Amino acid sequence: MSQNQSNPPMFTPSKNDHQTLQFNSKSIIQIVLERFKRQKDNFILELIRKKLLILILFLLSNTSFQLFAQIDTLDRQTKELPYSYYISEDPEIDFENIIKGHYIFKTNDDWRIDDIYATYWIRIDFINELDTLETQKEWCLRPTTFSLATLYFQNLDSIEQKPIGTYNKPKPNNSLLYAQGIPFKKDQLINGRYLYIKGVRFVSIPKRVRFRYLSNYSNRFYTDYYTNSDIKKFLPDHVYFGACLIIISTFMLIFLNAKRLEFLYYSLFVFFSMIYLTRRLNLEFYMTLRESLIGLWFLAISQILINLMYLNFAINYLNTKLQYPKLHKFIQLTIIILVALIFLDTWVYFNGMYQMHDTLQNFQRILMTVFGLSSMIYLIFKTKDRLVIFIVLGSFIFLAGALGFLFTNDRHYMMTGSLIEFIIFSLGLAYKIKLQYEAKLTLQEEVSLKEISALRAQMNPHFIFNSLSSIQNLILKNDRPAALKYLTQFGKLARNVLESSNEAVVTLSEEIALLKSYLELESLRFDNAFEYTIELDENLDAGSLEIPLMLIQPFAENAIIHGLVGKKEGLKKLMFRFKKEGPFTIIEIEDNGVGRVVSRIHAEASKKQRKSRGMEITEKRLKMFNQNKVNQNKVEIVDKYDAYGNATGTKVIIQIFNP
């Protein structure tokens, strides 16, 4: 091409360059990290905020780039170069034989690479661009990428080479979408007109092979700038990346708390899916991995690790060992094959057998496709619970996305499928947590009822023994009328207790009725030696409020026997108060007896010192009814004294959480 035929805008910076918005990927991440550097209160919320900020920045940039889209076409305009190629089955052919013309190069404007086992020699011809190359010192070649490739160029009197393939150690790149390009100068052209590339591809290229060039200065519009179209291309990748980070952190925290393996394997499954599907992003993490052979291997092997984590997740999620033993053996066999593939692929990869590596990857794709279809069919016909719905539906959508990626080479199909699968699996895990929680609550309720019944059974004989002892005492005194009256009251109380024996709780009105019957018995027993009052707060709905059965009786018995009976002078009073304080029901049992200190002295003197069994059992029952660690049921005993330090009785305060 002659100089007067060249297109200046294609090779020179735009006049409006200073107005163009520069949106560098490193600056994006740096802005996000600096914005949230001091906000570390909540790890999960931090991740959500970061990803939302990235999304907002991208959306803002999307709007901004609309203003400059009209100049991007000119800034990025390249010139396509003619080329010829030679396909060799022998990868050991050296460059000297190529340049001597021992092999015939073909031309085909619609050439597409379809043989992944061949070695390709490409000769790029600049014969028509020599005048244009004189206008600037440095230029940039933007070729079709190869998995492994070498560029041959002139350097003074010798031919030199440098690696340019994606599997070769790459040069750091700022762009989230485009390769850095290959810089070159006119004096590096072999025979004054050619650049040679030797390359291999591990996957076929559905698009036409092209080689283009532009000025090295204008190349920055690929590496440092984005158009509206570019934003739309890489935005889904970053949204997917952010969503994966949120899911990983959330379920890893659940695993650390619950210690259940399905949450660990699910987190790892999402992690390796993120690594595999977003490995092309030019984030610092991925750029570091791509700078070493080990890092490139890790990115490549992550596809097998996705399936390995998925299978382990399925085993633990469905409990296949117990629920689906045949499927469990099938999964175990598949896991063994995948682990063997990992070891084999590692050996193949680090020995430079990249085509075999690609073959192994294709084999495991076929293996997992067959496994996925067969296992889904099996679960549909052998399903035992609703958990299967989540695993089958999620797996089917993921498989559809993976097949879309396989046949179209568009990873966004697999991203979409896996993201929907993540949502379904997350719902499935939430549903499983709900089932386990409900089962645990049911079991705890059954155990609590058994323990409460056992404790109540221990208390009833104690109460019956005291009542029969009182009747015996009246009979021995030959006080038949009192004995018959006492026996009638006892029968009435016993019937009420037996009628409620199958219930752990009763309404407050029923409990007060039982309490009155008991107090009447004790009043007869001690010749009406004390009086009692019952005060009920008008805010309490005694007909609907529920409390544990026979809760108050042991405290009333203790107040009568150890507090009032021992009092020699004055009126003996026993007061019961029922009131509401916030979410708590407060029950107060107050007496004006001798107090606990004097009662203990009397017990020691009569050698009858012992802790009230009824009160001890009641305190245990109250603890069993605790609903949480914050709002606790409790019993408080307060000793009362007058201004001179003399005991004036005891007050028992029972606090029951009953919102």
C-alpha positions in Angstrom: 0.0 0.0 0.0 1.4 3.4 -0.9 1.6 6.2 1.6 -1.0 8.3 0.0 -3.4 5.4 0.2 -3.0 4.8 3.9 -5.8 5.6 6.3 -4.3 8.0 8.9 -7.0 7.5 11.6 -6.2 3.8 11.6 -2.7 4.4 12.8 -2.8 7.7 14.7 -4.3 8.6 18.1 -7.7 10.2 18.1 -7.9 14.0 18.3 -10.6 13.5 21.0 -8.3 11.2 22.9 -8.2 13.5 25.9 -12.0 13.3 26.1 -12.2 9.6 26.0 -13.0 7.8 29.2 -10.2 5.4 30.3 -11.7 2.4 32.2 -8.8 0.2 33.3 -9.6 -3.1 35.1 -6.9 -2.6 37.7 -8.3 0.8 38.6 -11.7 -0.8 39.0 -10.6 -3.3 41.5 -8.4 -0.8 43.3 -11.3 1.7 43.7 -13.5 -1.1 45.1 -10.9 -2.3 47.6 -10.0 1.2 48.8 -13.6 2.1 49.2 -14.2 -0.8 51.5 -10.8 -1.2 53.1 -12.0 0.0 56.5 -15.3 -1.8 56.5 -14.6 -5.2 58.0 -17.5 -5.7 60.4 -19.2 -8.4 58.4 -17.4 -10.6 55.9 -20.4 -11.6 53.9 -21.9 -8.1 53.7 -18.5 -6.9 52.7 -18.4 -9.2 49.7 -22.0 -8.2 48.7 -21.1 -4.5 48.9 -18.0 -5.0 46.8 -19.8 -6.8 44.1 -22.7 -4.4 44.0 -20.2 -1.5 43.7 -18.5 -3.2 40.8 -21.9 -3.7 39.2 -22.8 0.0 39.7 -19.4 1.0 38.3 -20.0 -1.1 35.2 -23.5 0.2 34.7 -22.2 3.8 35.0 -19.4 3.1 32.6 -21.9 1.5 30.3 -23.7 4.9 30.1 -20.5 6.8 29.8 -19.2 4.8 26.9 -22.3 5.6 24.9 -20.8 9.1 24.5 -17.6 7.9 22.9 -18.8 4.9 20.9 -18.7 7.0 17.7 -14.9 7.4 17.8 -14.0 3.9 19.0 -14.5 2.3 15.5 -11.8 4.6 14.0 -9.5 4.3 17.0 -9.5 0.5 16.8 -9.5 0.2 13.0 -6.9 -2.4 11.9 -5.6 -3.5 8.6 -6.0 -7.2 7.7 -2.9 -8.9 6.4 -2.7 -11.6 3.8 -1.1 -14.9 4.9 -0.4 -18.4 3.8 -0.1 -21.6 5.8 1.4 -25.0 5.9 -0.1 -27.9 7.9 2.4 -30.4 9.3 1.9 -33.6 11.1 5.5 -33.5 12.2 6.0 -31.0 15.1 9.8 -31.3 14.9 10.2 -29.5 11.6 12.7 -26.7 12.1 12.5 -23.1 10.8 15.5 -23.4 8.5 13.6 -26.0 6.3 10.5 -23.8 6.3 12.3 -20.6 5.2 14.3 -22.5 2.5 11.0 -23.2 0.7 11.0 -27.0 1.2 7.3 -26.9 2.0 4.4 -25.5 0.0 2.3 -22.8 1.7 -1.4 -22.5 0.9 -3.7 -19.5 0.8 -7.4 -19.6 1.8 -9.3 -16.5 2.8 -11.9 -18.7 4.6 -9.5 -21.0 6.4 -10.5 -22.4 9.8 -8.4 -24.6 12.0 -10.1 -28.0 12.4 -7.2 -30.4 13.1 -6.1 -30.0 16.7 -3.4 -32.6 16.3 -1.5 -30.8 13.6 1.3 -28.1 13.7 0.6 -25.0 11.8 3.1 -22.7 10.1 1.8 -19.3 9.1 3.6 -16.8 6.9 2.2 -13.3 7.3 3.0 -11.1 4.3 3.6 -7.3 4.7 4.6 -6.7 1.1 1.7 -4.2 0.5 2.3 -2.4 3.8 6.0 -1.5 3.6 5.4 2.2 2.9 2.9 2.4 5.8 5.4 0.7 8.2 7.8 3.6 7.5 5.4 6.1 9.0 5.9 4.9 12.6 8.6 3.1 14.5 6.5 0.5 16.4 3.5 -1.5 15.3 1.3 -4.2 16.9 0.2 -7.5 15.4 -3.1 -8.9 16.5 -3.2 -12.5 15.4 -5.6 -15.3 15.9 -4.4 -16.9 19.2 -2.9 -20.3 19.4 -2.6 -22.5 22.5 1.2 -22.9 21.9 2.9 -20.5 19.5 6.3 -19.1 18.5 6.9 -15.9 16.5 10.0 -15.9 14.2 11.4 -12.5 13.3 14.6 -10.9 12.1 17.1 -9.4 14.5 20.1 -7.9 12.7 21.7 -10.8 10.9 20.0 -13.7 12.8 16.5 -15.1 13.2 15.1 -15.0 16.7 11.9 -16.3 18.2 9.7 -15.6 21.2 6.7 -17.5 22.6 3.3 -15.9 22.0 0.8 -18.7 22.8 -1.8 -18.6 25.6 -0.2 -21.7 27.2 3.2 -19.9 27.0 4.0 -17.6 29.8 1.9 -14.6 28.9 2.8 -10.9 29.1 0.8 -9.0 31.8 -2.3 -7.6 30.3 -4.6 -4.7 31.4 -7.6 -5.5 29.3 -10.4 -7.7 30.5 -11.3 -8.7 26.9 -8.5 -8.4 24.5 -5.0 -9.9 24.2 -2.1 -7.5 24.6 -1.0 -7.9 21.0 2.5 -8.6 19.6 4.8 -5.5 19.1 7.1 -5.5 16.1 9.1 -3.2 13.9 9.6 -3.0 10.1 13.3 -4.0 10.4 12.2 -7.3 12.1 10.5 -8.6 9.0 12.2 -11.7 7.6 13.4 -11.1 4.0 12.0 -7.6 4.4 8.4 -8.7 4.3 7.4 -11.7 6.5 6.7 -12.7 10.0 6.4 -16.5 10.7 4.3 -18.1 13.4 4.4 -21.8 14.4 1.4 -22.8 16.5 -0.9 -25.5 17.7 -4.4 -25.3 18.9 -6.0 -27.6 21.4 -9.5 -26.8 20.3 -10.8 -26.1 16.8 -11.5 -22.5 15.8 -15.0 -22.0 14.4 -14.2 -18.5 13.1 -12.1 -17.5 10.2 -8.3 -17.2 11.0 -7.3 -13.6 10.7 -4.1 -11.5 11.2 -4.4 -7.8 11.6 -2.1 -4.9 12.6 -2.2 -1.3 13.7 0.2 1.2 15.3 1.5 0.2 18.7 0.2 3.6 20.0 -3.3 2.9 18.7 -3.2 -0.6 20.2 -4.0 1.0 23.6 -7.6 1.4 22.5 -7.8 -2.4 22.8 -5.8 -2.8 26.0 -6.8 0.3 28.0 -10.2 1.4 26.7 -13.7 -0.1 26.5 -16.7 0.5 24.3 -20.3 0.0 25.2 -20.2 -3.3 23.4 -17.1 -4.4 25.4 -18.9 -3.6 28.7 -21.8 -5.9 27.7 -19.3 -8.7 26.9 -17.4 -8.7 30.2 -20.2 -7.6 32.6 -21.8 -11.1 32.8 -18.4 -12.6 33.7 -18.0 -10.2 36.6 -21.6 -10.6 37.8 -21.0 -14.3 37.8 -17.7 -14.0 39.6 -19.3 -11.8 42.3 -22.3 -14.1 42.7 -20.0 -17.1 43.1 -17.9 -15.3 45.8 -21.1 -14.5 47.8 -22.3 -18.1 47.5 -18.9 -19.6 48.4 -18.5 -17.4 51.5 -22.0 -18.0 52.7 -22.0 -21.7 52.5 -18.5 -22.0 53.8 -19.6 -20.1 56.9 -22.5 -22.5 57.2 -20.1 -25.5 56.9 -17.9 -24.1 59.7 -20.9 -23.7 61.9 -22.8 -26.9 61.0 -19.8 -29.2 60.2 -21.8 -30.9 57.4 -19.9 -32.0 54.4 -22.5 -31.2 51.8 -21.9 -27.5 52.5 -18.2 -27.9 52.1 -18.4 -29.7 48.8 -21.0 -27.3 47.5 -18.8 -24.4 48.3 -15.9 -26.1 46.5 -18.1 -27.0 43.6 -19.1 -23.3 43.2 -15.4 -22.3 43.7 -14.0 -24.5 40.9 -17.0 -23.5 38.6 -16.0 -19.9 39.1 -12.3 -20.6 38.4 -13.0 -22.5 35.2 -15.6 -20.2 33.7 -14.0 -16.9 34.6 -10.4 -17.9 34.0 -10.1 -15.5 31.1 -10.7 -12.5 33.3 -7.6 -10.3 33.6 -7.8 -10.0 37.3 -4.6 -10.1 39.4 -5.4 -13.6 40.7 -5.8 -15.1 37.2 -2.9 -13.2 35.8 -0.7 -14.6 38.5 -1.9 -18.1 37.7 -1.3 -17.7 34.0 2.3 -16.7 34.6 3.3 -20.2 35.5 2.8 -23.7 34.1 1.4 -24.9 37.4 -1.1 -22.0 37.4 -2.2 -22.8 33.9 -2.6 -26.5 34.8 -4.7 -25.5 37.8 -7.0 -23.4 35.6 -7.3 -26.3 33.1 -7.8 -29.1 35.7 -10.5 -27.1 37.5 -13.1 -28.6 35.1 -12.5 -32.1 36.4 -12.5 -30.7 40.0 -15.9 -29.2 39.3 -17.3 -32.6 38.6 -15.5 -34.2 41.5 -16.9 -31.8 44.0 -20.4 -32.1 42.4 -20.3 -35.9 42.9 -19.2 -35.6 46.6 -21.9 -33.0 47.1 -24.5 -35.3 45.7 -23.4 -38.2 47.9 -23.8 -36.2 51.1 -26.8 -34.2 50.0 -28.9 -37.2 49.0 -27.3 -39.6 51.6 -26.9 -42.0 48.7 -25.2 -44.7 50.8 -28.4 -45.3 52.7 -31.1 -44.0 50.4 -29.8 -45.0 46.9 -27.1 -47.8 47.4 -26.9 -48.7 43.7 -26.4 -45.0 42.6 -23.9 -44.7 45.4 -21.7 -47.4 43.9 -22.0 -45.8 40.5 -21.0 -42.4 41.9 -18.0 -44.0 43.7 -16.8 -45.6 40.5 -17.1 -42.3 38.6 -15.1 -40.5 41.4 -12.4 -43.1 41.1 -12.2 -42.5 37.3 -12.1 -38.7 37.8 -9.3 -39.0 40.4 -7.3 -41.3 38.0 -7.9 -38.7 35.2 -6.5 -36.0 37.4 -3.3 -37.9 38.0 -3.0 -38.9 34.4 -3.7 -35.4 33.1 -1.2 -33.9 35.5 1.6 -36.2 34.1 0.5 -35.6 30.5 0.3 -31.8 31.0 3.7 -31.4 32.7 5.3 -33.5 30.0 4.1 -31.2 27.3 1.6 -33.6 25.8 -1.1 -30.9 25.4 -3.1 -32.6 22.7 -3.4 -35.6 25.0 -4.5 -33.3 27.8 -7.3 -32.0 25.5 -8.3 -35.5 24.7 -8.6 -36.4 28.4 -10.7 -33.3 29.0 -13.1 -34.3 26.2 -13.3 -37.8 27.6 -14.3 -36.6 31.1 -16.9 -34.3 29.4 -18.4 -37.3 27.7 -18.2 -39.4 30.9 -20.0 -36.8 33.0 -22.7 -36.3 30.3 -23.4 -40.0 30.3 -23.3 -40.1 34.1 -25.6 -37.0 34.4 -28.3 -38.3 32.1 -28.3 -41.9 33.5 -28.3 -40.8 37.2 -31.1 -38.3 36.6 -33.2 -41.0 34.9 -32.5 -43.3 37.8 -33.4 -40.7 40.5 -36.7 -39.8 38.7 -37.9 -43.4 38.9 -36.4 -44.3 42.3 -37.0 -41.0 44.1 -37.7 -41.3 47.9 -38.0 -37.7 48.9 -38.3 -34.1 47.6 -34.6 -33.5 47.8 -34.2 -35.3 44.5 -36.2 -32.6 42.7 -33.6 -30.0 43.5 -30.6 -32.2 42.4 -32.3 -33.4 39.2 -33.6 -30.0 38.1 -30.3 -28.3 38.9 -28.2 -30.9 37.2 -30.4 -30.9 34.1 -30.0 -27.1 33.7 -26.3 -27.2 34.3 -25.9 -30.1 31.8 -27.8 -28.1 29.2 -25.6 -25.1 29.8 -22.4 -27.3 29.6 -23.6 -28.8 26.3 -24.3 -25.4 25.0 -20.8 -24.4 25.8 -19.4 -27.5 24.2 -21.1 -27.1 20.9 -21.0 -23.2 20.6 -17.8 -22.4 22.4 -19.7 -19.7 24.3 -19.0 -20.1 28.0 -22.0 -17.8 28.9 -24.3 -20.8 28.2 -22.5 -22.7 30.9 -22.4 -19.7 33.2 -26.1 -19.2 32.9 -26.8 -22.9 33.5 -24.5 -23.1 36.5 -25.8 -19.9 38.1 -29.4 -21.2 37.8 -28.1 -24.5 39.2 -26.5 -22.7 42.1 -29.8 -21.1 43.0 -31.6 -24.4 42.8 -29.0 -26.2 44.9 -29.0 -23.4 47.4 -32.8 -23.7 47.7 -32.3 -27.5 48.0 -29.8 -27.1 50.9 -32.1 -24.6 52.6 -35.0 -27.1 52.2 -32.8 -29.8 53.7 -31.8 -27.6 56.6 -35.6 -26.9 57.2 -36.3 -30.7 57.2 -33.5 -31.4 59.6 -34.5 -28.5 61.8 -38.1 -29.7 62.0 -37.0 -33.3 62.7 -34.7 -32.1 65.4 -37.5 -30.0 67.0 -39.8 -32.9 66.9 -37.3 -35.2 68.5 -36.4 -32.6 71.2 -40.1 -32.1 71.9 -40.7 -35.8 72.3 -37.6 -36.1 74.6 -38.7 -33.1 76.6 -42.2 -34.5 77.1 -40.8 -37.8 78.2 -38.4 -36.1 80.7 -41.1 -33.8 81.9 -43.5 -36.7 82.4 -40.7 -38.6 84.3 -40.0 -35.6 86.6 -43.8 -35.0 87.2 -44.1 -38.7 88.0 -41.4 -38.3 90.6 -43.3 -35.4 92.2 -46.8 -36.9 92.3 -45.9 -39.8 94.7 -44.3 -37.1 97.0 -47.5 -35.1 97.0 -49.8 -38.2 97.5 -47.6 -39.4 100.3 -47.9 -36.1 102.2 -51.7 -36.1 101.7 -52.2 -39.7 102.9 -50.0 -39.0 105.9 -52.3 -36.1 106.8 -55.4 -38.3 106.5 -53.7 -41.0 108.6 -52.9 -38.4 111.2 -56.6 -37.3 111.4 -57.7 -40.9 111.7 -55.3 -41.5 114.5 -56.7 -38.5 116.3 -60.1 -40.0 115.8 -61.3 -36.9 114.0 -63.6 -38.6 111.6 -65.4 -35.6 110.2 -62.2 -33.8 109.4 -60.7 -37.0 107.9 -63.7 -37.5 105.7 -63.7 -33.9 104.6 -60.0 -34.1 103.9 -60.4 -37.3 102.0 -63.2 -35.7 99.8 -60.9 -32.8 99.0 -58.0 -35.1 98.3 -60.1 -37.2 95.9 -61.2 -34.1 94.0 -57.6 -32.8 93.7 -56.4 -36.3 92.7 -59.0 -36.6 90.0 -58.1 -33.2 88.6 -54.4 -34.1 88.5 -55.1 -37.5 86.9 -57.3 -35.8 84.2 -54.4 -33.5 83.3 -51.7 -36.2 83.6 -51.2 -36.5 79.9 -50.6 -32.8 79.4 -47.3 -31.1 79.9 -48.9 -27.7 80.3 -52.3 -26.4 81.5 -54.0 -23.1 81.3 -53.4 -20.7 84.2 -57.0 -20.9 85.3 -56.7 -24.7 85.5 -53.5 -24.4 87.5 -55.1 -21.9 89.9 -58.1 -24.3 90.4 -55.6 -27.1 91.3 -53.8 -24.7 93.6 -57.0 -23.8 95.5 -57.9 -27.5 96.0 -54.4 -28.1 97.4 -54.6 -25.0 99.7 -58.0 -26.2 101.0 -56.4 -29.6 101.8 -53.5 -28.0 103.7 -55.8 -25.7 105.5 -57.8 -28.7 106.8 -54.6 -30.5 107.6 -53.4 -27.6 109.9 -56.7 -26.6 111.4 -57.1 -23.5 109.3 -53.9 -22.2 110.8 -53.2 -19.8 107.9 -55.0 -17.8 105.3 -54.2 -17.2 101.7 -55.0 -14.8 98.9 -54.7 -15.0 95.1 -54.3 -11.8 93.1 -54.6 -12.1 89.3 -53.5 -9.2 87.1 -56.3 -8.0 84.8 -53.9 -8.0 81.9 -53.5 -11.7 82.1 -55.8 -14.0 80.1 -55.9 -16.9 82.5 -58.1 -18.9 80.1 -55.5 -19.1 77.3 -52.1 -18.5 79.0 -50.4 -21.9 79.5 -47.9 -22.9 82.2 -46.4 -26.2 83.3 -48.8 -28.5 85.3 -48.4 -28.4 89.1 -45.8 -25.7 88.9 -46.9 -23.7 92.0 -47.8 -26.5 94.4 -44.2 -27.4 95.5 -43.5 -23.8 96.4 -46.8 -23.4 98.2 -46.1 -26.6 100.2 -42.6 -25.4 101.1 -44.0 -22.0 102.3 -46.7 -23.7 104.5 -44.6 -26.4 106.0 -41.2 -24.7 106.4 -42.4 -21.1 106.8 -45.9 -20.7 108.3 -46.2 -23.9 110.4 -43.1 -23.0 112.4 -44.4 -19.5 113.2 -45.6 -19.3 116.8 -47.1 -15.8 117.0 -49.2 -13.5 114.7 -51.3 -14.0 111.7 -50.0 -16.5 109.1 -50.4 -15.3 105.6 -49.7 -16.8 102.2 -50.1 -14.6 99.1 -50.1 -15.5 95.4 -49.7 -12.9 92.7 -50.0 -13.4 88.9 -48.9 -10.6 86.6 -47.5 -9.8 83.2 -44.2 -8.0 82.6 -43.3 -7.7 79.0 -43.0 -11.1 77.4 -42.8 -12.8 80.9 -45.5 -14.1 83.2 -44.5 -13.4 86.8 -45.7 -15.6 89.6 -45.0 -14.5 93.2 -45.4 -16.8 96.2 -44.9 -14.8 99.4 -45.3 -15.8 103.1 -44.7 -14.0 106.4 -43.3 -17.1 108.0 -40.0 -17.7 110.0 -37.8 -17.4 106.9 -35.3 -19.9 105.5 -32.6 -19.4 108.1 -34.8 -20.2 111.1 -36.4 -23.1 109.2 -33.0 -24.5 108.5 -32.1 -24.3 112.2 -35.3 -26.1 113.2 -34.6 -28.8 110.6 -31.1 -29.3 111.9 -32.4 -29.6 115.5 -35.0 -32.2 114.4 -32.5 -33.9 112.1 -34.8 -33.6 109.2 -32.7 -31.3 107.0 -33.2 -32.0 103.3 -33.7 -30.1 100.1 -37.3 -29.9 98.9 -37.6 -32.6 96.2 -40.7 -30.9 94.7 -38.9 -27.6 94.3 -35.8 -29.2 92.7 -38.0 -31.1 90.2 -40.0 -28.0 89.4 -36.8 -26.0 88.7 -35.6 -28.7 86.3 -39.0 -28.7 84.5 -38.8 -24.9 84.1 -35.4 -25.2 82.5 -36.7 -27.7 80.0 -39.3 -25.2 78.8 -36.6 -22.6 77.9 -37.1 -21.5 74.3 -33.8 -19.7 73.8 -30.7 -18.6 75.7 -31.8 -15.0 76.0 -35.3 -15.2 77.5 -34.8 -17.8 80.3 -37.3 -19.3 82.6 -36.0 -18.9 86.2 -36.8 -19.1 89.9 -35.6 -16.5 92.4 -36.0 -16.9 96.2 -35.8 -13.7 98.2 -35.4 -13.6 102.0 -37.4 -10.8 103.7 -36.1 -8.8 106.7 -37.4 -5.9 108.8 -35.5 -2.8 109.8 -33.9 -4.6 112.7 -32.6 -7.5 110.6 -35.2 -10.0 111.8 -36.6 -12.5 109.2 -40.1 -11.6 108.1 -40.7 -14.4 105.6 -39.8 -15.5 102.1 -40.8 -14.5 98.6 -40.4 -16.9 95.6 -40.5 -15.2 92.1 -41.1 -17.5 89.1 -40.4 -15.9 85.7 -41.9 -17.7 82.6 -41.2 -16.6 79.1 -44.6 -16.6 77.5 -45.0 -13.8 74.9 
